Amino acid sequence: MSNPDSAQIADAITDILTEMVEDLELEFEGRPEPSHRLIADLGLVSVDFIHLIVEIETHFGQKMGFHDLIMPDGRYVDDLSIAELTAFVEQRLSGGEVIHATPETHAAVLDSSAALTDEDFVRFQHLMPTTTEWGMPELPGRNNPRVFFFLSSPRSGSTLLRVVLAGNEALFAPPELHLLYYPDMRRRREALGNPQNVHLLTGTVRALMQLRGCGIEEAEVALQESEESGQTTSEFYAMLVKELNGRLLVDKTPSYTMRREFLDLAESHFDSALYIHLVRHPCGMMQSFEDGKMEQLIPFMRNSDFSRHQLSELTWLLTNTNIYQFLQHIPDERQHRVHYEDLVREPATAVTEMCAFLGVPYVPEMLDPYRDPGERMTDGLHTAAQFSGDLKFHLHARIEPDAAERWRRSQSESNLSPATRVLAEALGYSLA
Ligand code: A3P
Protein backbone atom coordinates (compact mmCIF):
# COMPACT_ATOMS: atom_id res chain seq x y z
CA MET A 1 0.00 0.00 0.00
CA SER A 2 1.35 3.47 -0.89
CA ASN A 3 2.03 6.02 1.82
CA PRO A 4 -0.78 8.47 2.60
CA ASP A 5 -0.23 11.96 1.17
CA SER A 6 0.06 15.02 3.36
CA ALA A 7 -3.63 15.89 3.07
CA GLN A 8 -4.60 12.41 4.28
CA ILE A 9 -2.10 12.60 7.13
CA ALA A 10 -3.36 16.04 8.13
CA ASP A 11 -6.93 14.74 8.05
CA ALA A 12 -6.12 11.73 10.22
CA ILE A 13 -4.25 13.88 12.76
CA THR A 14 -7.06 16.44 12.80
CA ASP A 15 -9.61 13.68 13.42
CA ILE A 16 -7.56 12.30 16.29
CA LEU A 17 -7.21 15.78 17.78
CA THR A 18 -10.89 16.56 17.36
CA GLU A 19 -11.74 13.42 19.30
CA MET A 20 -9.20 14.24 21.99
CA VAL A 21 -10.58 17.77 22.39
CA GLU A 22 -14.02 16.23 22.92
CA ASP A 23 -12.87 13.47 25.26
CA LEU A 24 -10.82 15.86 27.36
CA GLU A 25 -13.67 18.39 27.34
CA LEU A 26 -11.35 21.20 26.23
CA GLU A 27 -12.75 24.64 25.48
CA PHE A 28 -11.48 24.71 21.88
CA GLU A 29 -14.30 24.93 19.36
CA GLY A 30 -14.41 24.09 15.64
CA ARG A 31 -12.09 21.96 13.57
CA PRO A 32 -8.35 22.29 14.30
CA GLU A 33 -6.33 24.00 11.52
CA PRO A 34 -2.67 23.35 10.55
CA SER A 35 -1.50 26.59 12.18
CA HIS A 36 -3.12 25.74 15.52
CA ARG A 37 -0.73 24.91 18.29
CA LEU A 38 -1.40 21.95 20.53
CA ILE A 39 -1.00 23.68 23.89
CA ALA A 40 -1.59 27.37 23.16
CA ASP A 41 -4.60 26.94 20.88
CA LEU A 42 -6.15 23.53 21.53
CA GLY A 43 -5.47 23.55 25.26
CA LEU A 44 -3.66 20.20 25.53
CA VAL A 45 -1.15 19.77 28.34
CA SER A 46 2.23 18.19 27.71
CA VAL A 47 1.20 14.79 29.09
CA ASP A 48 -1.54 14.64 26.42
CA PHE A 49 1.23 14.59 23.79
CA ILE A 50 1.92 10.98 24.70
CA HIS A 51 -1.72 10.04 24.27
CA LEU A 52 -1.70 11.81 20.90
CA ILE A 53 1.51 10.10 19.79
CA VAL A 54 0.22 6.65 20.71
CA GLU A 55 -3.02 7.36 18.79
CA ILE A 56 -1.09 8.55 15.72
CA GLU A 57 1.24 5.54 15.78
CA THR A 58 -1.70 3.19 16.21
CA HIS A 59 -3.53 4.84 13.32
CA PHE A 60 -0.58 4.54 10.93
CA GLY A 61 0.50 1.18 12.32
CA GLN A 62 4.13 2.05 12.98
CA LYS A 63 6.45 3.50 15.59
CA MET A 64 7.88 6.84 14.48
CA GLY A 65 10.41 7.82 17.13
CA PHE A 66 8.59 10.99 18.21
CA HIS A 67 11.47 11.70 20.56
CA ASP A 68 13.17 13.51 17.66
CA LEU A 69 10.23 15.88 17.31
CA ILE A 70 9.35 16.43 20.94
CA MET A 71 12.92 16.64 22.24
CA PRO A 72 15.06 17.74 19.27
CA ASP A 73 17.92 19.05 21.44
CA GLY A 74 17.38 16.76 24.39
CA ARG A 75 14.90 19.33 25.79
CA TYR A 76 11.15 19.28 25.46
CA VAL A 77 9.66 21.66 22.92
CA ASP A 78 7.28 24.20 24.43
CA ASP A 79 4.54 23.62 21.89
CA LEU A 80 3.97 22.29 18.38
CA SER A 81 1.69 23.30 15.54
CA ILE A 82 -0.44 20.73 13.74
CA ALA A 83 1.53 21.56 10.58
CA GLU A 84 4.82 20.64 12.30
CA LEU A 85 3.30 17.43 13.56
CA THR A 86 1.95 16.54 10.11
CA ALA A 87 5.28 17.27 8.42
CA PHE A 88 7.07 15.02 10.89
CA VAL A 89 4.64 12.15 10.39
CA GLU A 90 4.91 12.54 6.61
CA GLN A 91 8.70 12.41 6.80
CA ARG A 92 8.64 9.35 9.01
CA LEU A 93 6.14 7.51 6.84
CA SER A 94 8.27 8.14 3.78
CA GLY A 95 11.42 7.12 5.66
CA GLY A 96 12.92 10.60 5.14
CA GLU A 97 15.04 12.83 7.34
CA VAL A 98 13.66 14.31 10.51
CA ILE A 99 12.21 17.81 10.51
CA HIS A 100 12.86 19.57 13.77
CA ALA A 101 10.55 22.05 15.40
CA THR A 102 11.61 25.67 15.01
CA PRO A 103 14.27 26.82 17.50
CA GLU A 104 11.97 29.30 19.21
CA THR A 105 9.72 26.46 20.32
CA HIS A 106 12.50 24.91 22.42
CA ALA A 107 12.13 24.92 26.17
CA ALA A 108 13.69 27.61 28.28
CA VAL A 109 17.04 27.31 30.00
CA LEU A 110 17.14 25.26 33.18
CA ASP A 111 17.72 26.47 36.70
CA SER A 112 21.20 27.62 37.45
CA SER A 113 23.24 25.20 39.51
CA ALA A 114 24.81 25.64 42.91
CA ALA A 115 27.15 23.07 44.40
CA LEU A 116 25.61 20.87 47.07
CA THR A 117 26.89 20.58 50.59
CA ASP A 118 26.56 17.78 53.15
CA GLU A 119 24.00 19.95 54.98
CA ASP A 120 21.88 20.07 51.83
CA PHE A 121 21.92 16.29 51.68
CA VAL A 122 20.79 15.95 55.30
CA ARG A 123 18.11 18.61 54.84
CA PHE A 124 16.85 16.80 51.74
CA GLN A 125 16.79 13.49 53.59
CA HIS A 126 14.54 15.07 56.19
CA LEU A 127 12.17 16.28 53.50
CA MET A 128 11.42 12.69 52.50
CA PRO A 129 8.01 11.50 53.61
CA THR A 130 8.34 9.91 57.03
CA THR A 131 7.39 6.34 57.68
CA THR A 132 4.35 7.46 59.69
CA GLU A 133 3.01 9.45 56.76
CA TRP A 134 3.55 6.48 54.53
CA GLY A 135 1.98 4.04 56.98
CA MET A 136 5.01 1.84 57.50
CA PRO A 137 3.80 -1.71 58.07
CA GLU A 138 4.74 -3.55 61.20
CA LEU A 139 7.02 -6.32 60.19
CA PRO A 140 4.97 -9.48 59.83
CA GLY A 141 6.45 -12.95 59.65
CA ARG A 142 7.95 -13.96 56.35
CA ASN A 143 5.31 -14.92 53.86
CA ASN A 144 7.75 -16.49 51.51
CA PRO A 145 6.86 -15.59 47.95
CA ARG A 146 9.98 -15.14 45.85
CA VAL A 147 10.05 -11.69 44.36
CA PHE A 148 12.61 -9.81 42.36
CA PHE A 149 12.94 -6.09 42.99
CA PHE A 150 14.73 -3.84 40.69
CA LEU A 151 15.88 -0.73 42.35
CA SER A 152 16.84 2.53 40.75
CA SER A 153 16.50 6.24 41.13
CA PRO A 154 13.75 7.71 38.96
CA ARG A 155 14.77 8.67 35.40
CA SER A 156 17.27 5.84 35.08
CA GLY A 157 15.63 3.79 32.34
CA SER A 158 13.59 1.70 34.77
CA THR A 159 10.48 1.65 32.56
CA LEU A 160 12.55 0.50 29.61
CA LEU A 161 14.15 -2.27 31.66
CA ARG A 162 10.78 -3.28 33.09
CA VAL A 163 9.38 -3.68 29.58
CA VAL A 164 12.47 -5.58 28.43
CA LEU A 165 11.96 -8.02 31.31
CA ALA A 166 8.25 -8.28 30.52
CA GLY A 167 9.28 -9.83 27.19
CA ASN A 168 10.42 -12.99 29.01
CA GLU A 169 7.72 -15.54 29.77
CA ALA A 170 9.52 -16.73 32.87
CA LEU A 171 9.00 -13.30 34.42
CA PHE A 172 5.95 -11.25 35.25
CA ALA A 173 6.88 -7.57 35.13
CA PRO A 174 3.84 -5.29 35.49
CA PRO A 175 3.94 -1.48 35.67
CA GLU A 176 4.87 0.13 39.01
CA LEU A 177 3.05 -1.65 41.83
CA HIS A 178 3.50 0.85 44.70
CA LEU A 179 2.84 -1.74 47.39
CA LEU A 180 5.80 -2.31 49.62
CA TYR A 181 5.46 0.55 52.08
CA TYR A 182 1.75 0.26 52.78
CA PRO A 183 0.53 -2.00 55.56
CA ASP A 184 -2.68 -2.88 53.78
CA MET A 185 -4.57 -2.23 50.60
CA ARG A 186 -7.10 0.05 52.24
CA ARG A 187 -4.47 2.47 53.50
CA ARG A 188 -2.79 2.31 50.12
CA ARG A 189 -6.01 3.48 48.51
CA GLU A 190 -6.36 6.26 51.11
CA ALA A 191 -2.85 7.50 50.32
CA LEU A 192 -3.01 7.23 46.54
CA GLY A 193 -6.69 7.66 45.68
CA ASN A 194 -6.44 11.40 44.92
CA PRO A 195 -6.12 13.22 41.59
CA GLN A 196 -2.32 13.69 41.90
CA ASN A 197 -1.57 10.05 42.63
CA VAL A 198 -4.41 7.96 41.29
CA HIS A 199 -2.35 6.82 38.29
CA LEU A 200 -0.04 5.08 40.78
CA LEU A 201 -2.87 2.64 41.51
CA THR A 202 -3.05 1.53 37.88
CA GLY A 203 -0.08 -0.89 38.02
CA THR A 204 -1.93 -3.30 40.30
CA VAL A 205 -5.09 -3.07 38.15
CA ARG A 206 -3.05 -3.80 35.02
CA ALA A 207 -1.32 -6.71 36.76
CA LEU A 208 -4.66 -8.28 37.73
CA MET A 209 -6.02 -7.82 34.20
CA GLN A 210 -3.02 -9.62 32.77
CA LEU A 211 -3.00 -12.42 35.29
CA ARG A 212 -6.71 -13.09 35.10
CA GLY A 213 -7.24 -12.29 31.44
CA CYS A 214 -10.00 -9.90 32.47
CA GLY A 215 -11.06 -6.35 31.61
CA ILE A 216 -10.51 -3.15 33.58
CA GLU A 217 -13.82 -3.26 35.41
CA GLU A 218 -13.35 -6.76 36.76
CA ALA A 219 -9.80 -5.97 37.87
CA GLU A 220 -10.93 -2.74 39.54
CA VAL A 221 -13.66 -4.62 41.41
CA ALA A 222 -11.10 -7.21 42.56
CA LEU A 223 -8.83 -4.43 43.81
CA GLN A 224 -11.73 -2.73 45.56
CA GLU A 225 -12.66 -5.98 47.28
CA SER A 226 -9.09 -6.39 48.42
CA GLU A 227 -9.15 -2.83 49.81
CA GLU A 228 -12.50 -3.19 51.54
CA SER A 229 -11.59 -6.49 53.11
CA GLY A 230 -8.45 -4.91 54.61
CA GLN A 231 -6.15 -7.35 52.82
CA THR A 232 -2.56 -6.70 53.88
CA THR A 233 -0.03 -5.85 51.20
CA SER A 234 1.85 -9.04 52.11
CA GLU A 235 -1.29 -11.04 51.38
CA PHE A 236 -1.77 -9.17 48.13
CA TYR A 237 1.80 -9.96 47.04
CA ALA A 238 1.28 -13.61 48.04
CA MET A 239 -1.93 -13.72 45.98
CA LEU A 240 -0.16 -12.31 42.92
CA VAL A 241 2.69 -14.77 43.28
CA LYS A 242 0.28 -17.69 43.64
CA GLU A 243 -1.45 -16.76 40.40
CA LEU A 244 1.86 -16.58 38.55
CA ASN A 245 2.29 -20.34 38.33
CA GLY A 246 6.00 -20.29 38.95
CA ARG A 247 6.88 -17.10 37.06
CA LEU A 248 9.01 -14.67 39.01
CA LEU A 249 7.28 -11.44 40.07
CA VAL A 250 9.21 -8.31 39.16
CA ASP A 251 8.43 -5.27 41.31
CA LYS A 252 9.87 -2.10 39.81
CA THR A 253 8.78 0.91 41.83
CA PRO A 254 11.51 3.59 42.01
CA SER A 255 9.92 5.35 45.00
CA TYR A 256 10.89 2.39 47.23
CA THR A 257 14.41 3.77 47.08
CA MET A 258 13.55 7.08 48.77
CA ARG A 259 14.06 5.61 52.22
CA ARG A 260 16.39 2.92 53.38
CA GLU A 261 13.62 1.53 55.65
CA PHE A 262 11.45 0.76 52.64
CA LEU A 263 14.21 -1.34 51.15
CA ASP A 264 14.66 -3.17 54.44
CA LEU A 265 11.00 -4.20 54.17
CA ALA A 266 11.74 -6.11 50.98
CA GLU A 267 14.32 -8.14 52.82
CA SER A 268 12.20 -8.77 55.89
CA HIS A 269 8.99 -9.63 54.01
CA PHE A 270 10.30 -11.91 51.32
CA ASP A 271 12.30 -15.04 51.30
CA SER A 272 15.59 -14.58 49.47
CA ALA A 273 14.41 -11.72 47.32
CA LEU A 274 16.59 -10.91 44.32
CA TYR A 275 17.76 -7.37 43.59
CA ILE A 276 18.96 -5.62 40.49
CA HIS A 277 20.41 -2.17 40.94
CA LEU A 278 19.84 -0.21 37.75
CA VAL A 279 22.11 2.79 37.88
CA ARG A 280 22.51 5.68 35.47
CA HIS A 281 25.29 8.24 35.23
CA PRO A 282 24.31 11.06 37.63
CA CYS A 283 24.40 13.68 34.87
CA GLY A 284 22.16 11.55 32.63
CA MET A 285 19.61 11.02 35.36
CA MET A 286 19.79 14.71 36.35
CA GLN A 287 19.25 15.90 32.79
CA SER A 288 16.25 13.60 32.48
CA PHE A 289 14.86 14.82 35.83
CA GLU A 290 15.29 18.46 34.83
CA ASP A 291 13.79 17.98 31.35
CA GLY A 292 10.74 16.31 32.88
CA LYS A 293 10.44 18.97 35.66
CA MET A 294 10.05 16.04 37.98
CA GLU A 295 9.85 18.16 41.13
CA GLN A 296 6.47 19.43 39.91
CA LEU A 297 5.09 15.92 40.30
CA ILE A 298 6.38 15.37 43.81
CA PRO A 299 4.74 17.61 46.44
CA PHE A 300 7.56 17.67 49.00
CA MET A 301 10.00 18.66 46.26
CA ARG A 302 7.70 21.20 44.65
CA ASN A 303 7.43 23.07 47.93
CA SER A 304 11.11 22.96 48.83
CA ASP A 305 13.56 25.82 48.38
CA PHE A 306 16.10 23.75 46.43
CA SER A 307 16.51 24.54 42.75
CA ARG A 308 15.44 21.98 40.17
CA HIS A 309 19.07 21.23 39.41
CA GLN A 310 19.88 20.66 43.07
CA LEU A 311 16.83 18.44 43.51
CA SER A 312 17.89 16.32 40.56
CA GLU A 313 21.34 15.70 42.04
CA LEU A 314 19.99 15.17 45.56
CA THR A 315 17.52 12.60 44.24
CA TRP A 316 20.27 10.70 42.42
CA LEU A 317 22.50 10.84 45.49
CA LEU A 318 19.93 9.87 48.10
CA THR A 319 18.28 7.03 46.19
CA ASN A 320 21.55 5.52 45.04
CA THR A 321 23.07 5.88 48.51
CA ASN A 322 20.08 4.02 49.97
CA ILE A 323 20.36 1.23 47.39
CA TYR A 324 24.14 1.00 47.70
CA GLN A 325 24.10 0.82 51.49
CA PHE A 326 21.19 -1.63 51.52
CA LEU A 327 22.91 -3.97 49.08
CA GLN A 328 26.06 -4.02 51.21
CA HIS A 329 24.08 -6.37 53.47
CA ILE A 330 22.76 -8.66 50.73
CA PRO A 331 24.73 -11.74 49.63
CA ASP A 332 26.41 -11.36 46.23
CA GLU A 333 24.37 -14.16 44.65
CA ARG A 334 21.19 -12.19 45.28
CA GLN A 335 22.25 -8.90 43.72
CA HIS A 336 23.30 -7.67 40.32
CA ARG A 337 24.16 -4.21 39.01
CA VAL A 338 23.19 -2.95 35.55
CA HIS A 339 24.27 0.37 34.06
CA TYR A 340 21.66 2.13 31.94
CA GLU A 341 24.41 3.06 29.50
CA ASP A 342 25.27 -0.64 28.96
CA LEU A 343 21.60 -1.53 28.67
CA VAL A 344 21.06 0.91 25.79
CA ARG A 345 24.45 0.51 24.09
CA GLU A 346 24.97 -3.25 24.47
CA PRO A 347 21.51 -4.55 25.27
CA ALA A 348 22.15 -8.17 24.26
CA THR A 349 25.08 -8.48 26.68
CA ALA A 350 23.38 -6.61 29.52
CA VAL A 351 20.16 -8.63 29.20
CA THR A 352 21.95 -11.98 28.82
CA GLU A 353 23.83 -11.29 32.05
CA MET A 354 20.65 -10.28 33.81
CA CYS A 355 18.86 -13.46 32.70
CA ALA A 356 21.78 -15.57 33.95
CA PHE A 357 21.55 -13.81 37.31
CA LEU A 358 17.78 -14.38 37.50
CA GLY A 359 18.10 -18.00 36.41
CA VAL A 360 15.78 -17.59 33.43
CA PRO A 361 16.54 -18.30 29.76
CA TYR A 362 17.60 -15.37 27.59
CA VAL A 363 15.00 -14.62 24.91
CA PRO A 364 16.08 -12.34 21.99
CA GLU A 365 12.55 -10.82 21.79
CA MET A 366 13.32 -9.10 25.09
CA LEU A 367 15.40 -6.63 23.08
CA ASP A 368 12.38 -5.44 21.13
CA PRO A 369 10.46 -3.65 23.90
CA TYR A 370 7.93 -2.14 21.50
CA ARG A 371 6.67 -5.55 20.46
CA ASP A 372 3.47 -6.95 22.04
CA PRO A 373 2.41 -3.81 23.97
CA GLY A 374 -0.50 -5.72 25.52
CA GLU A 375 1.64 -8.59 26.81
CA ARG A 376 4.25 -6.16 28.08
CA MET A 377 1.64 -3.94 29.70
CA THR A 378 2.85 -0.70 28.12
CA ASP A 379 -0.68 0.50 27.39
CA GLY A 380 -2.26 2.84 29.96
CA LEU A 381 -5.53 1.72 31.47
CA HIS A 382 -7.79 4.09 29.56
CA THR A 383 -5.28 6.30 27.76
CA ALA A 384 -1.53 6.13 27.34
CA ALA A 385 -1.17 8.98 29.83
CA GLN A 386 -2.53 6.77 32.63
CA PHE A 387 0.60 4.66 32.50
CA SER A 388 2.41 4.40 35.82
CA GLY A 389 5.93 4.75 34.51
CA ASP A 390 7.98 6.90 32.17
CA LEU A 391 5.79 8.32 29.43
CA LYS A 392 8.91 9.08 27.39
CA PHE A 393 9.19 5.36 26.77
CA HIS A 394 6.51 5.94 24.12
CA LEU A 395 8.63 8.55 22.34
CA HIS A 396 11.27 6.01 21.36
CA ALA A 397 10.85 3.31 18.74
CA ARG A 398 13.65 0.96 19.88
CA ILE A 399 16.31 0.73 22.55
CA GLU A 400 18.08 3.99 21.81
CA PRO A 401 21.90 3.90 22.25
CA ASP A 402 22.31 7.68 21.85
CA ALA A 403 20.27 8.22 25.01
CA ALA A 404 23.33 7.19 27.04
CA GLU A 405 25.38 10.29 26.27
CA ARG A 406 22.75 12.91 25.50
CA TRP A 407 23.41 14.69 28.79
CA ARG A 408 26.87 15.75 27.58
CA ARG A 409 25.26 18.59 25.59
CA SER A 410 24.08 20.36 28.73
CA GLN A 411 25.56 18.87 31.92
CA SER A 412 29.11 18.73 33.18
CA GLU A 413 30.62 16.22 35.57
CA SER A 414 32.76 19.00 37.02
CA ASN A 415 29.64 20.54 38.62
CA LEU A 416 28.87 17.41 40.65
CA SER A 417 29.32 17.55 44.40
CA PRO A 418 32.14 15.50 45.99
CA ALA A 419 29.62 13.07 47.54
CA THR A 420 28.00 12.38 44.15
CA ARG A 421 31.38 11.88 42.55
CA VAL A 422 32.49 9.40 45.20
CA LEU A 423 29.32 7.34 44.89
CA ALA A 424 29.35 7.45 41.08
CA GLU A 425 32.92 6.12 41.11
CA ALA A 426 31.93 3.40 43.60
CA LEU A 427 29.13 2.43 41.23
CA GLY A 428 31.54 1.98 38.35
CA TYR A 429 31.70 5.34 36.56
CA SER A 430 35.06 6.99 35.86
CA LEU A 431 34.48 10.70 36.03
CA ALA A 432 36.57 13.34 34.32
P1 A3P B 1 15.78 10.71 29.11
O1 A3P B 1 14.83 11.62 29.81
O2 A3P B 1 17.22 11.02 29.34
O3 A3P B 1 15.46 10.54 27.66
P2 A3P B 1 12.61 5.95 34.07
O4 A3P B 1 11.75 5.00 33.36
O5 A3P B 1 13.44 5.30 35.14
O6 A3P B 1 11.88 7.16 34.59
O7 A3P B 1 13.70 6.50 33.03
C1 A3P B 1 13.37 7.42 32.01
C2 A3P B 1 14.51 7.50 30.99
O8 A3P B 1 14.55 6.28 30.21
C3 A3P B 1 14.29 8.65 29.99
O9 A3P B 1 15.56 9.24 29.77
C4 A3P B 1 13.79 7.89 28.78
O10 A3P B 1 13.97 8.56 27.55
C5 A3P B 1 14.65 6.64 28.85
N1 A3P B 1 14.10 5.64 27.94
C6 A3P B 1 12.82 5.20 27.84
N2 A3P B 1 12.69 4.37 26.80
C7 A3P B 1 13.92 4.29 26.22
C8 A3P B 1 14.43 3.62 25.06
N3 A3P B 1 13.65 2.91 24.29
N4 A3P B 1 15.77 3.74 24.78
C9 A3P B 1 16.57 4.51 25.56
N5 A3P B 1 16.13 5.19 26.63
C10 A3P B 1 14.82 5.09 26.96
Residues whose N, C-alpha, C, O or C-beta is under 5 A from the ligand:
A	BS01	A3P	S153 P154 R155 S156 G157 S158 T159 L160 G284 S288 V344 D390 K392 F393 H396 R398 I399 E400 A403
